[in-house]
Amino acid sequence: MKDFSREFEVNHVKLTCYPLTAAQRVHNYSRMACPYQQLLNIGLGLYIQQETDFSLLKEAIYEAYARQDAMRLRFLQDEKGNVYQYLVPTEDRDIQFCDFSNLNEEDAHNEMRRWTGIPFKRFHSPMNQVVMIRLPNGYNGIYTKMDHMTMDSSSLILFYQDVLQIYCAKRYGTEMPKPMQPYIQQLIKDLNYEANSSERQRDEAFWMEEIKKSEPMYTDFNGMGRLITQRRENHNPNQRSASIRFKSPIAAISTYQLEKEPSDCLMRFCEENQVPMVCLLLMGICTVLSKFNNNEKDVSIKSCVSRRGTLSEKRSGGTRIHFFPLRTIMESEITFLEGIHIMQKEQNCIFRHANYDPIEQMVRRVQYWNAPERTSYESLSLTYQPLTIREKDIKDAPEIPYKSYWYSNGVAAQPLYLTVMHRVEDNGLNFNFEYQKDAVTDYEMEYFYYYLCRVLFRGIENSERTIGEILEMI
């Protein structure tokens, strides 16, 4: 296995550094294209309704820093502008404590939203911030801000689980969490894949075959107006892609909470029919996009793949998300369940070839179909995060009320990005819409969520209903 390390001398210290992976390059590209440097910030808070021993919590945080290498990741830039990464051996920054117990709780969350909008210093600097928090109403916990080039939602949740299990081990004598995996070891595997390996060549061949099949059709979350307007402006009535770039990346997050009982109905349907939840969600989104675009059969969604199939990938931290188009062409006579199985088949194909560079796939597709520059065939992206922060395997720890919050950094790289996650309180589903304010209004987003729920529940109450029947019902 080839070693891609390179030594740099910084302040008379030699550092062993590595290039960025494809997943990191996606984020770095977005960062360079955006004037708002907080674009890559992820803010998350986990709060427990129990009196907390903050000295033990601080110890748990330090131990989690030591165990998860990506929490100690740094970046540097060479003389040509190339970005490299390296690890520092220890993290000994003081863990800040903030007491918000005398504030209105929403004011406390607004302050943490403000923190999330503050950019990190990019080079030779920590890429995360962890703060111990005391909230009103007896809730205590931690707020964490991460840079997306070092962490994704899976590794961030892994860090929270680690802190929680270490804290419980110290306070209640429960078992310590399982060991983490080395970040650099997994990084070298990824870099070897990218170095024109046979696996990469196989994946490239797959994606080129997918690209050549036929040109996809853009379906917008607000209907056909955007594509029709751009066809008129470009004097091309047959244009099938659309620009989704807007004047401003200023953004917010709106969260819609699906109650526990209907959430359980969706999960029970998936268990009984042996289909993944993500495929049910994709089927719902696909059907709504069809409805909003004159019952279009050819629908593409940008599906985010976490690429964490092995133990090393699951427990080495870092950022591993790749995004690829999931395209289906469904006739109205197909039943809802048949549609989910089609989604599952397409998703499985993507999983098998998901290590390929998603930016390269996107560029090749646009070039092959000679689409207008900076256009897309997908109007929104979906991530389904099956992990929960609450670790069910913590034995002997008391049952404690939890709550969690995602905090917006104030900007977004794409107009609409839906992340579906399980709540720590009751395992119900939260639909987190990150949206550019210039691209979509609160009303339009709520309208989309309303139709998504209608499709999902009309589908699961009778999975033999055809797509055409569901489109007529909603």
N, C-alpha and C positions, 0 to 999 in steps of 0.2 A: 504494500500500500504506500503510495507516494505521500511524502510529507511536504505540505505547501507553506511551511512556516518561513518567516523572514525576520531577520533581526534589525531592530531600529535602536539607536542610542538616543535617549531622552534624558537630559539633565545628568549626563555621565552614567546613566544606568542602561544596560542592554535589555531590551524587551523582545520576547518571542511573540510575533504577531502573525495573524492569519487573514487571508482575504475574506470578503463578505460572501455569504451564500446567496443563491437566487432569491430566497425569501427575504433576506435582508436588503438585497439590491432593489427589490420592488419598493420597499419602504423608503430607501435612500433616494430613489428616483422621485417619489412623491414629495419628499421633503425638499429636494432641490427645486421642484417645480412650483412650490407653494411659498408665498411671501410670509406666511405665519409659521414660525418655527415650532410652535406647540402642537403642530399637526399630528406628531407621532406619540403624544402623551396619552396614556391610559390611566384613568383614575378609578379606584374601587375602594369601597369601605365595607368592612364586616363588623357588626356590632352585636353584642351579647347582653341580654338583660340579666346581669349578675354583677355583684361587686367583684372587681378584678384586682388581682395582685399585680400591680404594674411592674414591680421589680422582677417578678418571675416572667412576666410577659416580655420584658426587655431582654432577659436571658434567652428566652425562646426565639426571639427575633434574631439575635446575634448567632445562635446555633443554626437557624435556618439560612442565614447569610453564608455561613461556612459550608453548609451541606449543598446548597444549590449554586453551582459555579456561575451561571448566567447573571446572578445578582451582583457579581463582582466584575462584570464586563466593562471594558473601556474601549474607546475608539481613538485612532489617530489618523492623520492625513499626510501622505508623502508629498514630495516636491511636485509630482505630476497631478495631484488632486485625488489620487486613489485613496479610498478609505480602508483601513485595516482594523482588526480587533485584537485585544489581549486581555488576559485576566490578571487581577491583582490578588496576591495570596490571602489577604485578610481584609475585612471591612470593620473598621473601628470607629466610624463616625458615631457621634452621640445620637441616640434615638430620641427625638423630640416628643414632648408630652404637651397636649393642649386640652384644657378644661373648658368645655362649652356648656357645662351643666346649668349655668345661669342664663343661657341664651334661649330664645325661641329655637326649636329644632331646625326649622327651615332656614333660619339665619346661619346656623352652624353648617348646614349642607351647602349653602351659598358660598360660604368662605372656602370650603373644600373644592367647590367648582372653580373658584378663583385660583386656588393653588394649581389645579389641573391645567389651567390656561397659561401657566408660567413655563417658558421653555427651559430645557436643560442646557447647560454649557455643553457643546457638542463633542469636544476632544479633550482627552486626558482628564475626564471628570466622571463622577458617579452618574449613572443613568437611571437612578430610582430614588425615591424618597419615601420613608416609612415613618408615620407619626402615630403615637398612641393617643387615643381619643377618649374623652369622657363626654357623653351626650346627656341631655335631659332624660327624665323618666327611667333612670337606672340602667341605661344602655352604655356599654363600654366596648372598646375594640381598637382596631387599627385602620388607618387610611393609608393607601399605597398609591403612589404615582410611578408609572414605569414608562420607559421608552420602548416603542413597538419594535425597534431593531434588536432589542435584547430579550423581549418577552412577548408571548401572545396570551390569549385568554386561558389556554390550557395550562401553560407554565405558571401564570399568575395564580390560578386557582390551586395548582400544586404547591406553590409557596404558602398560600393561606392554610391549606390543609396541614402542611408541615409545621407551621407556627402553632396551629391549634393543637395538633397531636403532641408536640413537644411540651406545650404549656400544660396540657392535661396530664402528661407523664410526670411532670414536676409537681403538680398540685394534687393529683388524685392517685398517683402511682400506676397509671395505665401504661400500656406498652408504648415504647418509642416507635416512631414511624420507620418504615423500611428505608434502606439506604438509597440515596440518589445515584445517578449514573454520571460519568464524566462528560462535561460539555464538549471539551476539545476532541475527545475520542469520536463522538458523533459528528462533530464539525468536519473532521478529516474524512470520514466516510462520505459525507455530502459533497465535499470538494473533489474527492476521487470520482464520484458519480459524474460530476459536471465536466471532468477532464476527458470528454469524448469516450467514455466507457461504452462497452457493448450494451449495457442497460439503457444508457442515454440514447444511443443510436436506435434501439428498439422503440423507445418512447417517442422519439422524433418521427419515426416512420408511421407510428399510430396516429399522431396528431396531424401529420400531413395528409393522410388518408381521410381523416375526419374533415379537414378543411376543404378538400377537393370535392366532397360529395355534392354539395350545392350551397348557394349563398343563403345564410340565415335571414330572418326577417326581424327587424327591430319592433318590439312591442313596449310601449311606454306605460308607466304606472298611472299616468294622467290621461290616457287615451291616445288617439291618432293625431292630435293637433300638431305635435312637435315634428313628426315625420312629414306630414302633409306640407307644413310651412317650409321645411328645409328642401323638400322636393321642388316646391315652387321657386324658392330662392336660387337653387342650383340648376334650374331648368332641366330637371331630370325626373320625369314622372315614375321611373322605375327604381329609384334609389331605395335601398333596403336597409341602410345603416343611418344612424343619426348622431349628431354631436350632442353630448350631454355635459358640455362645459358651460358653466354659468358665470355671471359677472363676479360673484363673490363666494368664497368658500366658507363664510361665516355660517356656523351650524349649531344645532342643539340636539338633545336626546329626549325623546318622549317614550315613556314606558307604559304599555297597556298590560294590565294584570288579568290573566284568565283565571277565574276562580278554580279552587282545588277540584271540585266535582267535575266540571267539564274538562279540566286538564287530565283527570284520571280517566275520563271516557276516551280521550284521544290515545292515551298510553295503553289502555286496555284493548282498544281496537288494534293497535300495532302488535301487541303480544298475541292476541287471538289469531291474527292473520299472518304473523311472522314477517312483518315488514318493518323497516327502520322508521323511526319518527321523522328523520330528515326527509325521507321520501314522501311521507304524508304531507309535510309542510311544503315541499317542492310542488307536489301535485296541486295543493291549494293555491299557491302563488301562480302557477302556470295557468290554472283555470280562471283566476281573476284577471290576469293579463289578457287572456283570450277574450273574456267578457268585455273588457275596457277597449279592446281593439277590433271591434266588429266581428267577434267570434273567430279570430285568427287561429288557425290550426298550428302554425309554425311559431313556436315560442322558445326563446332562450333566456336563461337565468344564469347569473354568475354565481357559481357554487364554490364556497370556500372549503378547502380540504385541510384538516389539521396535520396530516401525515405523521401519525403517532401509532403505528401498528406494532412496533417491537417494544420490548421493555426499555431498551436504550433510548428510543425515541420518546417514550412516555415520560421517562424520569430524568432526562438530561436537561430539561428546561429549554431556554432559548425561544426563538420564533421560528415556526415551521409551516405557517399557513401559506398555501398556494391557492390561487383562484383560477377556475377554468369555466368555460361556457358549458352549461348543461342544456342541450337542445333536444326538444321532442316535437314530432309532428303527429298530432293525435286527431283522428277522425271523430266526429260527433257520436258515432255508434259504439265507441269504446266505453266500457263500464269504468266507474270510478276506481274499483280495485284493479282492473286490468291496467289502467293508467298508472297506478302506483307501482305495479310490477315493471312497467316500461321505464319509469323513473329509476327503479332499483337497478335494472339492467344497465342503464346509461351511467348511473352513479358508480356501479362496480367497475365499469370500463375506465372511468376517470381515476378511481382509486388505484388501479393497476399501473397507471401511467402518470401519476400525480407528481413525480419528482422532477418532471421536465420544467424548464424555466417558463413561467406563465407569461412573462413579458415577451419572450421570443415567440411563443405560440400566438399571442395577440397580434404582434407585428406581422408575422408570416400570413395570418389570415387576412388582414387588411390589405397587404400587398398582393396576395393572390387574387382577390376579388376587386382589386383596384378601387377600393372604397375611398371616399373623400378623407383627407387627412384628419386625424384626431376624432374619428367617429367610432361608434360602438354598435353592437347588435343587442346589448343587454342594458336595461334601464336600472336594474337594482341587483344587489348582492344579498345572499343569505348565508349566515353561519348558524348552525345548531350546535350548542354546547351541552353535551349530555352530562358532563362532570358537575358536581355540586360542591360547594365549599365545605358543607358539613360532611364529615367523614363518618359513615355509618358503622365502621368497624372499630370505633373507639369504645372498648368495653369498660364498663363500670363508671364511665363519666356520666354525670347527671344530665337529664334532659333539660335544655335551657332554650328559651326563646331567642331566635336569631333574626336579624334583618341585614340586608346588603343593599348597596347603592352603586350604580355606575354613574360617574360624573363626566359630563361633557368637557372637552378641552376647548370648545368654542369654534372649532373649524373642522371641516371634513373634506376628503379628497374626491368623494363621489356624491351624487345627489341624494341617494337613498340606500342605506345599508341596514338590513334587518338582522339582529342577533336574537335568537330565541334561546332562553336559558331557564333552568329550573330554580325556583326560589328556595332559599335555605330554610324559610319558615315552615313550608308545607309541601314542598316539591311540586307546587303548581307552576305553570308556565308564564314567564314574563316575555313579552314581545317588545324588545328595545329597538326603536327606530332612530337611527342617527341620520339626520337629514340636513341638507343645505337649505337655509331659509329662503334663498333666492330661487330655489328649484321647486319647493313644495310648501304648501301652507299646512297649518295644524289641521284644518278642516279636511283637506285632501288626504292627509295621512290617516286621519281617523276614518275617513270614508273607505280607504283601502283596507284597513284593519277590519272594519265592519263586514266588508264583502269577503275577506279571507275567512273570517269565522263562519259566515253563512255557507260558504263552499265546504269547509271542513266538516261541519255538522250535518249538512244535507248529504254529504258523501258517506259519512260513517254510519248514519242511521239506516242507510240502505246502500251498501257498496255495489249492488248490481244496477243501480241507476246509471244511465249513460251520461257522458259529458254533455251531450245535447240537452238531456232532460234537466240536468243541474243548471246549465246556463239559462234555460227558460225559467226555472224556479227562482233564481236569484235576481 
